[in-house]
Amino acid sequence: MAKVKSVCIYCGSRSGAQPGYADLAKATGEAIAGAGLTLVYGGGQVGLMGICARSATAMGGRVVGIIPEHLDKVEIAQTGLTELHIVSDMHSRKRMMFDRSDAFIVLPGGMGTLDEFIEVLTWSQLDLHDKPIFLLNHDGYWEPLLALLNHVVDQGFANSTNLSLFKTVASLDDVFHELGRMAGSEHTARADLF
């Protein structure tokens, strides 16, 4: 596996019903910055995405935000980022986020987060990339989605191998453990991975 230098975060533009979601977003931003990685995300200041970006920035991390013009007017782009790109549409945003990232972490989120995860998973299925994808199943948030994906396989609409195109993890520590395993050493320190 190539060295990971940047990580894309897919997550909610809302904070969710449980305070633990905001805590997770904050910890994710801090962990990425602490590992010396660049955080790539959707550019907004609202919800989990804003919390994640601000926590990485507060730790001195590099943060790249990419937001379409129509959302910039509603969500208002986060200030103080290392880079902010305002693009013409959602497709351009998602493509740039993909191009700028070496790995993906999917936190709890809504329809947009689901869309981003399914798209990057589909691209992996089609052999368009082999970048690691981590579904962070915080407090079982993604269990209904995992059940649906297994149902899709059971009903013959996808191969079971498609379920191995992403890693379901319970914690941030599991993300770094899996990255270490993929790099060839399960005991590699975070700093050695990047």
N, CA and C atoms as a LAMMPS dump frame, in Angstrom:
ITEM: TIMESTEP
0
ITEM: NUMBER OF ATOMS
582
ITEM: BOX BOUNDS ff ff ff
-5.0000000000000000e+02 5.0000000000000000e+02
-5.0000000000000000e+02 5.0000000000000000e+02
-5.0000000000000000e+02 5.0000000000000000e+02
ITEM: ATOMS id mol type element x y z
1 1 1 N 0.843 -1.19 0
2 1 2 C 0 0 0
3 1 3 C 0.878 1.24 0
4 2 1 N 0.553 2.192 -0.84
5 2 2 C 1.297 3.446 -0.868
6 2 3 C 1.103 4.178 0.446
7 3 1 N 2.083 4.985 0.79
8 3 2 C 1.967 5.753 2.033
9 3 3 C 0.773 6.685 1.952
10 4 1 N 0.052 6.758 3.047
11 4 2 C -1.116 7.631 3.132
12 4 3 C -0.645 9.001 3.603
13 5 1 N -0.973 10.02 2.819
14 5 2 C -0.61 11.392 3.178
15 5 3 C -1.832 12.266 3.43
16 6 1 N -2.963 11.854 2.869
17 6 2 C -4.185 12.64 3.039
18 6 3 C -5.371 11.7 3.225
19 7 1 N -6.298 12.131 4.08
20 7 2 C -7.472 11.322 4.391
21 7 3 C -8.719 12.16 4.172
22 8 1 N -9.64 11.614 3.394
23 8 2 C -10.927 12.263 3.163
24 8 3 C -11.913 11.809 4.232
25 9 1 N -12.611 12.76 4.81
26 9 2 C -13.647 12.469 5.795
27 9 3 C -15.004 12.74 5.169
28 10 1 N -15.85 11.717 5.172
29 10 2 C -17.255 11.869 4.803
30 10 3 C -18.044 11.85 6.111
31 11 1 N -18.854 12.882 6.343
32 11 2 C -19.614 12.935 7.593
33 11 3 C -20.757 13.935 7.467
34 12 1 N -21.565 14.004 8.508
35 12 2 C -22.777 14.795 8.489
36 12 3 C -22.556 16.297 8.477
37 13 1 N -23.447 16.993 7.795
38 13 2 C -23.481 18.455 7.853
39 13 3 C -24.394 18.911 8.992
40 14 1 N -24.836 17.948 9.778
41 14 2 C -25.532 18.196 11.039
42 14 3 C -24.736 17.489 12.127
43 15 1 N -25.005 17.833 13.377
44 15 2 C -24.262 17.238 14.492
45 15 3 C -24.881 15.954 15.013
46 16 1 N -26.107 15.638 14.601
47 16 2 C -26.749 14.409 15.031
48 16 3 C -27.413 14.534 16.389
49 17 1 N -28.12 13.475 16.776
50 17 2 C -28.936 13.498 17.985
51 17 3 C -28.159 13.178 19.254
52 18 1 N -26.986 12.575 19.118
53 18 2 C -26.198 12.167 20.284
54 18 3 C -24.917 13 20.374
55 19 1 N -24.549 13.473 21.573
56 19 2 C -23.316 14.267 21.706
57 19 3 C -22.06 13.497 21.336
58 20 1 N -22.133 12.175 21.386
59 20 2 C -20.975 11.355 21.024
60 20 3 C -20.537 11.531 19.583
61 21 1 N -21.447 11.925 18.7
62 21 2 C -21.075 12.137 17.299
63 21 3 C -20.119 13.32 17.166
64 22 1 N -20.412 14.395 17.86
65 22 2 C -19.529 15.569 17.832
66 22 3 C -18.18 15.23 18.451
67 23 1 N -18.192 14.465 19.535
68 23 2 C -16.932 14.049 20.163
69 23 3 C -16.093 13.231 19.193
70 24 1 N -16.748 12.341 18.441
71 24 2 C -16.044 11.52 17.46
72 24 3 C -15.44 12.385 16.353
73 25 1 N -16.201 13.359 15.864
74 25 2 C -15.699 14.239 14.806
75 25 3 C -14.486 15.026 15.294
76 26 1 N -14.549 15.525 16.515
77 26 2 C -13.432 16.271 17.087
78 26 3 C -12.203 15.37 17.211
79 27 1 N -12.395 14.175 17.735
80 27 2 C -11.286 13.235 17.903
81 27 3 C -10.686 12.833 16.557
82 28 1 N -11.531 12.725 15.527
83 28 2 C -11.042 12.356 14.195
84 28 3 C -10.141 13.442 13.631
85 29 1 N -10.579 14.686 13.722
86 29 2 C -9.746 15.79 13.253
87 29 3 C -8.422 15.845 13.987
88 30 1 N -8.467 15.667 15.301
89 30 2 C -7.245 15.697 16.104
90 30 3 C -6.314 14.547 15.741
91 31 1 N -6.876 13.359 15.532
92 31 2 C -6.053 12.188 15.206
93 31 3 C -5.369 12.345 13.848
94 32 1 N -6.1 12.872 12.879
95 32 2 C -5.529 13.059 11.547
96 32 3 C -4.41 14.095 11.592
97 33 1 N -4.671 15.216 12.251
98 33 2 C -3.638 16.252 12.377
99 33 3 C -2.454 15.727 13.176
100 34 1 N -2.728 14.996 14.253
101 34 2 C -1.664 14.462 15.09
102 34 3 C -0.776 13.469 14.368
103 35 1 N -1.328 12.796 13.352
104 35 2 C -0.556 11.844 12.563
105 35 3 C 0.198 12.527 11.423
106 36 1 N 0.048 13.847 11.307
107 36 2 C 0.737 14.573 10.241
108 36 3 C 0.089 14.426 8.881
109 37 1 N -1.186 14.042 8.86
110 37 2 C -1.915 13.867 7.607
111 37 3 C -2.674 15.133 7.236
112 38 1 N -2.993 15.247 5.955
113 38 2 C -3.878 16.305 5.475
114 38 3 C -5.303 15.792 5.519
115 39 1 N -6.201 16.578 6.094
116 39 2 C -7.619 16.24 6.134
117 39 3 C -8.294 16.888 4.93
118 40 1 N -9.002 16.089 4.159
119 40 2 C -9.767 16.575 3.007
120 40 3 C -11.237 16.373 3.338
121 41 1 N -12.049 17.414 3.15
122 41 2 C -13.464 17.287 3.492
123 41 3 C -14.288 18.276 2.672
124 42 1 N -15.596 18.309 2.949
125 42 2 C -16.539 19.061 2.135
126 42 3 C -16.569 20.556 2.285
127 43 1 N -15.719 21.138 3.131
128 43 2 C -15.525 22.578 3.164
129 43 3 C -16.456 23.403 4.024
130 44 1 N -17.527 22.8 4.554
131 44 2 C -18.489 23.573 5.327
132 44 3 C -18.075 23.765 6.778
133 45 1 N -18.748 24.724 7.444
134 45 2 C -18.466 24.969 8.86
135 45 3 C -19.521 24.348 9.766
136 46 1 N -20.524 23.718 9.173
137 46 2 C -21.645 23.196 9.958
138 46 3 C -21.469 21.717 10.283
139 47 1 N -22.176 21.275 11.319
140 47 2 C -22.26 19.869 11.643
141 47 3 C -20.932 19.209 11.974
142 48 1 N -20.912 17.895 11.791
143 48 2 C -19.706 17.124 12.096
144 48 3 C -18.534 17.554 11.224
145 49 1 N -18.833 17.935 9.976
146 49 2 C -17.721 18.322 9.093
147 49 3 C -17 19.555 9.618
148 50 1 N -17.728 20.521 10.107
149 50 2 C -17.103 21.722 10.654
150 50 3 C -16.314 21.426 11.925
151 51 1 N -16.881 20.585 12.777
152 51 2 C -16.196 20.207 14.022
153 51 3 C -14.881 19.508 13.707
154 52 1 N -14.925 18.576 12.777
155 52 2 C -13.736 17.816 12.397
156 52 3 C -12.648 18.741 11.839
157 53 1 N -13.044 19.636 10.949
158 53 2 C -12.08 20.554 10.326
159 53 3 C -11.467 21.499 11.354
160 54 1 N -12.302 22.064 12.226
161 54 2 C -11.792 23.005 13.222
162 54 3 C -10.852 22.322 14.216
163 55 1 N -11.155 21.087 14.573
164 55 2 C -10.282 20.392 15.528
165 55 3 C -8.929 20.077 14.9
166 56 1 N -8.931 19.728 13.611
167 56 2 C -7.651 19.483 12.93
168 56 3 C -6.857 20.776 12.806
169 57 1 N -7.525 21.867 12.46
170 57 2 C -6.864 23.167 12.338
171 57 3 C -6.289 23.608 13.678
172 58 1 N -7.042 23.402 14.755
173 58 2 C -6.58 23.788 16.094
174 58 3 C -5.324 23.032 16.514
175 59 1 N -5.147 21.832 15.946
176 59 2 C -3.956 21.026 16.231
177 59 3 C -2.799 21.369 15.292
178 60 1 N -2.996 22.359 14.425
179 60 2 C -1.956 22.747 13.478
180 60 3 C -1.914 21.894 12.23
181 61 1 N -2.977 21.132 11.987
182 61 2 C -3.011 20.248 10.828
183 61 3 C -3.366 20.967 9.537
184 62 1 N -3.036 20.319 8.426
185 62 2 C -3.419 20.814 7.103
186 62 3 C -4.84 20.35 6.807
187 63 1 N -5.691 21.285 6.387
188 63 2 C -7.086 20.962 6.085
189 63 3 C -7.452 21.565 4.739
190 64 1 N -7.951 20.705 3.851
191 64 2 C -8.378 21.125 2.521
192 64 3 C -9.893 20.989 2.441
193 65 1 N -10.574 22.104 2.216
194 65 2 C -12.025 22.107 2.08
195 65 3 C -12.422 22.305 0.632
196 66 1 N -13.439 21.568 0.206
197 66 2 C -13.921 21.654 -1.177
198 66 3 C -15.44 21.754 -1.123
199 67 1 N -15.972 22.874 -1.557
200 67 2 C -17.409 23.115 -1.421
201 67 3 C -17.975 23.689 -2.729
202 68 1 N -19.15 23.231 -3.154
203 68 2 C -19.765 23.812 -4.358
204 68 3 C -20.378 25.18 -4.061
205 69 1 N -20.469 25.987 -5.086
206 69 2 C -20.968 27.36 -4.935
207 69 3 C -22.324 27.406 -4.245
208 70 1 N -23.248 26.536 -4.657
209 70 2 C -24.611 26.621 -4.106
210 70 3 C -24.643 26.266 -2.618
211 71 1 N -23.752 25.396 -2.141
212 71 2 C -23.705 25.085 -0.717
213 71 3 C -22.94 26.139 0.062
214 72 1 N -21.986 26.778 -0.593
215 72 2 C -21.249 27.852 0.077
216 72 3 C -22.21 28.949 0.52
217 73 1 N -23.254 29.172 -0.273
218 73 2 C -24.234 30.198 0.062
219 73 3 C -25.094 29.79 1.259
220 74 1 N -25.251 28.487 1.483
221 74 2 C -26.11 27.993 2.568
222 74 3 C -25.293 27.607 3.793
223 75 1 N -24.276 26.765 3.583
224 75 2 C -23.494 26.253 4.71
225 75 3 C -22.42 27.233 5.153
226 76 1 N -22.013 28.104 4.266
227 76 2 C -20.912 29.038 4.5
228 76 3 C -19.629 28.25 4.755
229 77 1 N -18.68 28.449 3.888
230 77 2 C -17.419 27.713 3.972
231 77 3 C -16.685 28.022 5.277
232 78 1 N -15.995 27.027 5.775
233 78 2 C -15.182 27.179 6.986
234 78 3 C -14.009 28.118 6.704
235 79 1 N -13.75 29.032 7.603
236 79 2 C -12.599 29.926 7.458
237 79 3 C -11.379 29.294 8.125
238 80 1 N -10.198 29.794 7.776
239 80 2 C -8.97 29.36 8.415
240 80 3 C -8.408 28.046 7.915
241 81 1 N -8.908 27.553 6.783
242 81 2 C -8.409 26.297 6.232
243 81 3 C -7.083 26.521 5.513
244 82 1 N -6.323 25.463 5.366
245 82 2 C -5.075 25.539 4.598
246 82 3 C -5.388 25.868 3.146
247 83 1 N -6.414 25.198 2.606
248 83 2 C -6.882 25.45 1.238
249 83 3 C -8.4 25.395 1.248
250 84 1 N -9.022 26.284 0.502
251 84 2 C -10.461 26.23 0.277
252 84 3 C -10.706 26.337 -1.219
253 85 1 N -11.409 25.35 -1.762
254 85 2 C -11.742 25.335 -3.184
255 85 3 C -13.256 25.439 -3.318
256 86 1 N -13.73 26.479 -4.004
257 86 2 C -15.154 26.614 -4.293
258 86 3 C -15.347 26.193 -5.746
259 87 1 N -16.095 25.096 -5.927
260 87 2 C -16.248 24.499 -7.255
261 87 3 C -17.67 24.701 -7.757
262 88 1 N -17.894 24.351 -9.02
263 88 2 C -19.163 24.681 -9.66
264 88 3 C -20.321 23.784 -9.239
265 89 1 N -20.061 22.525 -8.905
266 89 2 C -21.166 21.616 -8.605
267 89 3 C -20.718 20.457 -7.725
268 90 1 N -21.682 19.63 -7.321
269 90 2 C -21.41 18.509 -6.429
270 90 3 C -20.475 17.481 -7.06
271 91 1 N -20.643 17.243 -8.359
272 91 2 C -19.791 16.249 -9.026
273 91 3 C -18.326 16.683 -8.985
274 92 1 N -18.089 17.959 -9.226
275 92 2 C -16.725 18.481 -9.178
276 92 3 C -16.163 18.38 -7.767
277 93 1 N -17.012 18.657 -6.786
278 93 2 C -16.585 18.57 -5.384
279 93 3 C -16.154 17.147 -5.044
280 94 1 N -17.012 16.174 -5.36
281 94 2 C -16.706 14.79 -5.01
282 94 3 C -15.468 14.28 -5.75
283 95 1 N -15.324 14.693 -6.998
284 95 2 C -14.154 14.249 -7.764
285 95 3 C -12.867 14.828 -7.183
286 96 1 N -12.889 16.101 -6.817
287 96 2 C -11.694 16.72 -6.248
288 96 3 C -11.37 16.119 -4.882
289 97 1 N -12.394 15.862 -4.082
290 97 2 C -12.164 15.218 -2.791
291 97 3 C -11.506 13.855 -2.993
292 98 1 N -11.987 13.104 -3.958
293 98 2 C -11.405 11.798 -4.263
294 98 3 C -9.955 11.938 -4.726
295 99 1 N -9.733 12.85 -5.662
296 99 2 C -8.388 13.017 -6.233
297 99 3 C -7.363 13.461 -5.203
298 100 1 N -7.8 14.24 -4.216
299 100 2 C -6.873 14.785 -3.218
300 100 3 C -6.62 13.84 -2.045
301 101 1 N -7.238 12.643 -2.055
302 101 2 C -7.205 11.757 -0.887
303 101 3 C -6.559 10.415 -1.195
304 102 1 N -5.882 9.879 -0.173
305 102 2 C -5.266 8.549 -0.267
306 102 3 C -6.071 7.491 0.473
307 103 1 N -7.002 7.901 1.319
308 103 2 C -7.847 6.985 2.094
309 103 3 C -9.108 7.737 2.483
310 104 1 N -10.128 6.978 2.897
311 104 2 C -11.428 7.556 3.228
312 104 3 C -11.922 7.009 4.564
313 105 1 N -12.448 7.901 5.408
314 105 2 C -13.091 7.497 6.654
315 105 3 C -14.518 8.034 6.617
316 106 1 N -15.477 7.134 6.816
317 106 2 C -16.888 7.504 6.787
318 106 3 C -17.408 7.529 8.221
319 107 1 N -17.717 8.726 8.697
320 107 2 C -18.303 8.918 10.025
321 107 3 C -19.828 8.909 9.901
322 108 1 N -20.55 8.936 11.008
323 108 2 C -22.005 9.067 10.906
324 108 3 C -22.404 10.296 10.084
325 109 1 N -23.479 10.158 9.365
326 109 2 C -23.958 11.249 8.531
327 109 3 C -25.278 10.884 7.882
328 110 1 N -25.732 11.755 6.998
329 110 2 C -27.028 11.581 6.354
330 110 3 C -26.917 11.17 4.898
331 111 1 N -27.821 11.702 4.085
332 111 2 C -27.917 11.282 2.682
333 111 3 C -26.645 11.576 1.896
334 112 1 N -26.053 12.758 2.139
335 112 2 C -24.827 13.099 1.427
336 112 3 C -23.69 12.158 1.774
337 113 1 N -23.589 11.79 3.048
338 113 2 C -22.547 10.866 3.49
339 113 3 C -22.762 9.492 2.86
340 114 1 N -24.01 9.039 2.834
341 114 2 C -24.325 7.772 2.179
342 114 3 C -23.942 7.808 0.704
343 115 1 N -24.286 8.904 0.038
344 115 2 C -23.971 9.062 -1.38
345 115 3 C -22.465 8.974 -1.617
346 116 1 N -21.701 9.678 -0.798
347 116 2 C -20.241 9.691 -0.962
348 116 3 C -19.643 8.311 -0.722
349 117 1 N -20.108 7.64 0.329
350 117 2 C -19.597 6.302 0.617
351 117 3 C -19.92 5.325 -0.512
352 118 1 N -21.182 5.31 -0.946
353 118 2 C -21.581 4.361 -1.992
354 118 3 C -20.844 4.649 -3.288
355 119 1 N -20.627 5.919 -3.607
356 119 2 C -19.919 6.24 -4.844
357 119 3 C -18.47 5.765 -4.8
358 120 1 N -17.758 6.056 -3.712
359 120 2 C -16.355 5.65 -3.643
360 120 3 C -16.242 4.124 -3.546
361 121 1 N -17.243 3.474 -2.947
362 121 2 C -17.283 2.015 -2.91
363 121 3 C -17.536 1.446 -4.3
364 122 1 N -18.444 2.048 -5.044
365 122 2 C -18.731 1.608 -6.411
366 122 3 C -17.509 1.766 -7.303
367 123 1 N -16.805 2.873 -7.157
368 123 2 C -15.581 3.061 -7.945
369 123 3 C -14.547 1.996 -7.628
370 124 1 N -14.481 1.584 -6.371
371 124 2 C -13.575 0.493 -5.999
372 124 3 C -14.032 -0.814 -6.634
373 125 1 N -15.327 -1.077 -6.612
374 125 2 C -15.887 -2.28 -7.229
375 125 3 C -15.532 -2.339 -8.716
376 126 1 N -15.513 -1.186 -9.354
377 126 2 C -15.224 -1.108 -10.793
378 126 3 C -13.725 -1.031 -11.093
379 127 1 N -12.902 -1.237 -10.057
380 127 2 C -11.436 -1.204 -10.195
381 127 3 C -10.911 0.159 -10.644
382 128 1 N -11.61 1.223 -10.269
383 128 2 C -11.137 2.562 -10.589
384 128 3 C -10.165 3.084 -9.539
385 129 1 N -10.102 2.419 -8.373
386 129 2 C -9.114 2.775 -7.348
387 129 3 C -8.989 1.62 -6.361
388 130 1 N -7.909 1.65 -5.585
389 130 2 C -7.73 0.664 -4.515
390 130 3 C -7.384 1.355 -3.2
391 131 1 N -7.872 2.573 -3.04
392 131 2 C -7.634 3.333 -1.816
393 131 3 C -8.465 2.738 -0.681
394 132 1 N -7.9 2.679 0.529
395 132 2 C -8.668 2.11 1.637
396 132 3 C -9.87 2.97 2.031
397 133 1 N -10.968 2.277 2.347
398 133 2 C -12.211 2.907 2.772
399 133 3 C -12.567 2.333 4.145
400 134 1 N -12.774 3.204 5.118
401 134 2 C -13.119 2.776 6.47
402 134 3 C -14.505 3.293 6.839
403 135 1 N -15.391 2.38 7.168
404 135 2 C -16.718 2.731 7.652
405 135 3 C -16.648 2.688 9.173
406 136 1 N -16.653 3.859 9.797
407 136 2 C -16.498 3.96 11.248
408 136 3 C -17.861 3.77 11.908
409 137 1 N -18.072 2.56 12.403
410 137 2 C -19.381 2.136 12.913
411 137 3 C -19.533 2.516 14.391
412 138 1 N -19.477 3.811 14.649
413 138 2 C -19.543 4.352 16.005
414 138 3 C -20.868 3.988 16.682
415 139 1 N -20.784 3.287 17.799
416 139 2 C -21.975 2.871 18.55
417 139 3 C -22.999 2.163 17.666
418 140 1 N -22.519 1.445 16.658
419 140 2 C -23.411 0.683 15.786
420 140 3 C -24.204 1.514 14.796
421 141 1 N -23.779 2.769 14.575
422 141 2 C -24.55 3.669 13.712
423 141 3 C -24.832 3.06 12.335
424 142 1 N -23.85 2.389 11.754
425 142 2 C -23.982 1.895 10.389
426 142 3 C -24.55 0.477 10.305
427 143 1 N -25.017 -0.106 11.401
428 143 2 C -25.548 -1.472 11.351
429 143 3 C -26.696 -1.634 10.344
430 144 1 N -27.646 -0.701 10.262
431 144 2 C -28.705 -0.864 9.252
432 144 3 C -28.152 -0.86 7.817
433 145 1 N -27.139 -0.034 7.559
434 145 2 C -26.535 -0.018 6.224
435 145 3 C -25.819 -1.335 5.946
436 146 1 N -25.109 -1.852 6.921
437 146 2 C -24.412 -3.124 6.742
438 146 3 C -25.409 -4.252 6.48
439 147 1 N -26.543 -4.206 7.177
440 147 2 C -27.589 -5.207 6.935
441 147 3 C -28.117 -5.092 5.506
442 148 1 N -28.307 -3.874 5.025
443 148 2 C -28.777 -3.669 3.652
444 148 3 C -27.752 -4.191 2.642
445 149 1 N -26.483 -3.885 2.859
446 149 2 C -25.452 -4.355 1.922
447 149 3 C -25.391 -5.875 1.894
448 150 1 N -25.532 -6.51 3.046
449 150 2 C -25.574 -7.974 3.089
450 150 3 C -26.818 -8.506 2.378
451 151 1 N -27.943 -7.803 2.497
452 151 2 C -29.177 -8.177 1.806
453 151 3 C -28.984 -8.092 0.286
454 152 1 N -28.305 -7.037 -0.175
455 152 2 C -28.019 -6.881 -1.603
456 152 3 C -27.229 -8.089 -2.118
457 153 1 N -26.24 -8.512 -1.338
458 153 2 C -25.438 -9.686 -1.706
459 153 3 C -26.301 -10.948 -1.676
460 154 1 N -27.07 -11.116 -0.599
461 154 2 C -27.904 -12.311 -0.453
462 154 3 C -28.911 -12.452 -1.588
463 155 1 N -29.379 -11.315 -2.099
464 155 2 C -30.36 -11.333 -3.179
465 155 3 C -29.731 -11.387 -4.566
466 156 1 N -28.413 -11.533 -4.625
467 156 2 C -27.735 -11.753 -5.899
468 156 3 C -27.446 -10.514 -6.719
469 157 1 N -27.499 -9.329 -6.104
470 157 2 C -27.231 -8.101 -6.844
471 157 3 C -25.793 -7.615 -6.7
472 158 1 N -25.005 -8.309 -5.904
473 158 2 C -23.587 -7.983 -5.754
474 158 3 C -22.861 -9.236 -5.28
475 159 1 N -21.593 -9.321 -5.581
476 159 2 C -20.768 -10.418 -5.093
477 159 3 C -20.387 -10.173 -3.646
478 160 1 N -20.207 -11.232 -2.897
479 160 2 C -19.807 -11.091 -1.494
480 160 3 C -18.448 -10.413 -1.378
481 161 1 N -17.617 -10.514 -2.429
482 161 2 C -16.304 -9.862 -2.396
483 161 3 C -16.428 -8.343 -2.319
484 162 1 N -17.564 -7.801 -2.738
485 162 2 C -17.762 -6.351 -2.652
486 162 3 C -17.735 -5.868 -1.211
487 163 1 N -18.104 -6.736 -0.28
488 163 2 C -18.116 -6.361 1.127
489 163 3 C -16.713 -6.267 1.704
490 164 1 N -15.723 -6.773 0.973
491 164 2 C -14.334 -6.665 1.429
492 164 3 C -13.631 -5.442 0.838
493 165 1 N -14.358 -4.637 0.082
494 165 2 C -13.771 -3.436 -0.525
495 165 3 C -13.682 -2.281 0.471
496 166 1 N -14.292 -2.466 1.656
497 166 2 C -14.192 -1.48 2.724
498 166 3 C -14.015 -2.224 4.037
499 167 1 N -13.504 -1.524 5.034
500 167 2 C -13.302 -2.096 6.358
501 167 3 C -14.269 -1.436 7.326
502 168 1 N -15.051 -2.24 8.016
503 168 2 C -15.908 -1.718 9.071
504 168 3 C -15.101 -1.726 10.361
505 169 1 N -14.989 -0.568 10.987
506 169 2 C -14.195 -0.43 12.206
507 169 3 C -15.042 0.248 13.28
508 170 1 N -14.69 -0.022 14.538
509 170 2 C -15.473 0.515 15.652
510 170 3 C -14.876 1.781 16.243
511 171 1 N -13.598 2.054 15.941
512 171 2 C -12.933 3.198 16.573
513 171 3 C -11.841 3.751 15.672
514 172 1 N -11.38 4.936 16.01
515 172 2 C -10.248 5.526 15.281
516 172 3 C -9 4.68 15.43
517 173 1 N -8.787 4.112 16.612
518 173 2 C -7.632 3.239 16.798
519 173 3 C -7.672 2.079 15.817
520 174 1 N -8.88 1.57 15.547
521 174 2 C -9.021 0.485 14.58
522 174 3 C -8.632 0.936 13.172
523 175 1 N -8.932 2.19 12.836
524 175 2 C -8.541 2.72 11.524
525 175 3 C -7.029 2.656 11.372
526 176 1 N -6.306 3.165 12.369
527 176 2 C -4.847 3.195 12.28
528 176 3 C -4.253 1.794 12.358
529 177 1 N -4.885 0.917 13.118
530 177 2 C -4.445 -0.477 13.169
531 177 3 C -4.568 -1.119 11.789
532 178 1 N -5.707 -0.899 11.133
533 178 2 C -5.923 -1.471 9.8
534 178 3 C -4.96 -0.883 8.781
535 179 1 N -4.703 0.418 8.863
536 179 2 C -3.726 1.015 7.957
537 179 3 C -2.355 0.386 8.169
538 180 1 N -1.999 0.136 9.427
539 180 2 C -0.734 -0.523 9.726
540 180 3 C -0.677 -1.926 9.159
541 181 1 N -1.788 -2.67 9.289
542 181 2 C -1.858 -4.024 8.744
543 181 3 C -1.718 -4.004 7.231
544 182 1 N -2.391 -3.047 6.579
545 182 2 C -2.315 -2.938 5.121
546 182 3 C -0.908 -2.585 4.66
547 183 1 N -0.202 -1.813 5.495
548 183 2 C 1.164 -1.418 5.147
549 183 3 C 2.162 -2.534 5.448
550 184 1 N 1.681 -3.618 6.081
551 184 2 C 2.545 -4.766 6.286
552 184 3 C 3.027 -4.972 7.693
553 185 1 N 2.586 -4.131 8.618
554 185 2 C 2.989 -4.305 10.009
555 185 3 C 1.855 -3.892 10.924
556 186 1 N 1.298 -4.864 11.638
557 186 2 C 0.188 -4.563 12.528
558 186 3 C 0.619 -3.744 13.731
559 187 1 N 1.923 -3.666 13.975
560 187 2 C 2.405 -2.96 15.157
561 187 3 C 3.112 -1.658 14.794
562 188 1 N 2.906 -1.202 13.566
563 188 2 C 3.524 0.036 13.128
564 188 3 C 2.936 1.212 13.885
565 189 1 N 3.783 2.114 14.342
566 189 2 C 3.298 3.327 14.995
567 189 3 C 2.605 4.217 13.983
568 190 1 N 1.679 5.056 14.456
569 190 2 C 0.956 5.946 13.536
570 190 3 C 1.915 6.766 12.679
571 191 1 N 2.951 7.299 13.31
572 191 2 C 3.869 8.17 12.579
573 191 3 C 4.604 7.429 11.478
574 192 1 N 4.771 6.119 11.631
575 192 2 C 5.494 5.343 10.627
576 192 3 C 4.64 5.017 9.411
577 193 1 N 3.327 5.199 9.528
578 193 2 C 2.433 4.866 8.434
579 193 3 C 2.408 5.933 7.344
580 194 1 N 2.767 7.151 7.721
581 194 2 C 2.466 8.279 6.853
582 194 3 C 3.707 9.018 6.42
